[in-house]
């Protein structure tokens, strides 16, 4: 087993850097700086850095790029030549090394140095070290992390080195960051709203957003992506127990955050529309106000903050409903007709001459009344006859599975199994749309 990153870690160790640059770094020792003659000498104060300094920096850049190419080829070779277990271990070692080195670099930004003017700087060596680490993460670590995640995602999930995509997206939905910023940095098209909500010339940002509409659109897009990814991940798991286990992990995340949301119990002023607020966001707001020495002005920002958290709450509830539906679906899987094994997922048999089709990874959105769609299947499977038989040969549970797995409602919510059960109860005629609002079948005779 080759530890691909060990040599790189040795190369960028501070002691190694000190050695590599010892011949090119000006003498900034205390003994040198303490010498009055050296400080009084204009020539010595504006010390020129040897051209070898720039050459070594370029060598480091080229070295990092070559290492990236080498490790990428090595991983692909291991994928071909090694067993699944050995390769998973190999990925674990190198991916962990990438994460460890990224943490060590602490996401270095490009040092603010002026390469045109080589002036005296007692932090010269530290800046050099930061510059090399910046190049290390930009040229090697970030591309390598992206390469491993794109190419070997199944091995990362198997080794518990990465969360499932749906779990990562869910964490975005639950994100809670409250910060203050001066409105001068932002665009002017929203200035009227911002001035109104920030009388002290401080703008409230919630998870990076200053306007509720922008935050709502962001969460909607994230929520739709979450639905698609969750559906794909569950589809790729064959065992129902493993599906339930995956759903349960997501439910735990939701359960841990739900207690932070509270409903207002005190009388709400007429101009105070939000119904829910998030307890920990109030804490972060107070901290930001104290940092800006206006802690007594919390009421000026409280309404806007509550609006943000209420939007967040609505998406959390929608996500919770989806997980509940999936949990119920896989815990009590639909039974099938007798010719099918109880352990096989309920699906309508495909025609014998049908070819393999590309899988549709998204769900279809029904933009009308969901009861119309469910009633259509109810009528087809029980009311509309052709030659004395129903036009659709399918059980209620087969149809429920079809609707839950493939459709979402007009507001993005999943199809509720209890609604399907109600519509399919013969005595619940009032729950089904009247005849003039049903999807009508043409005369079959």
Buried (B, 14 or more C-beta within 10 A) or exposed (E): EEEBBEEBBEBBEEEEBEEBBEEBBBEBEEEEEEEEEBEEEEEBEEBEBBEEBEEBBEEBBEBBBEBBEEBBEBBEEBBEEBEEEEBBBBBBBBBEBBBEBBEBBEEBEEBEBEEEEBEEBEEBBEEBBBBBBBBBBBBBBBBBBEBBBEBBEEBBBBBEBBBBBBBEBBEBBBEBEBBBBEBEEBEEEBEEBBEEBBEEEBBBBBBEBBBBEEBBEBBBEBBBBBBBBBBBBBEEBEEBEEBBEBBEBBBEBBEEBEEBBEEEEEEEEEEEEBEBBBEEBBEBBBBBBEEBEBEEBBEBBBBBBBBBBBBBBBBBBBBBEBBBBBBBBBEEBBEBEEEBEEEEBBEEEEEEEEEEEEEEEEBEEBEEEBBBBBBBBBBBBBEBEEEEEBBBEBBBBBBBBBBBBBBBBEEBBBBBBEBBBBBBEEEEEEBBBEEEEBEEEEEEE
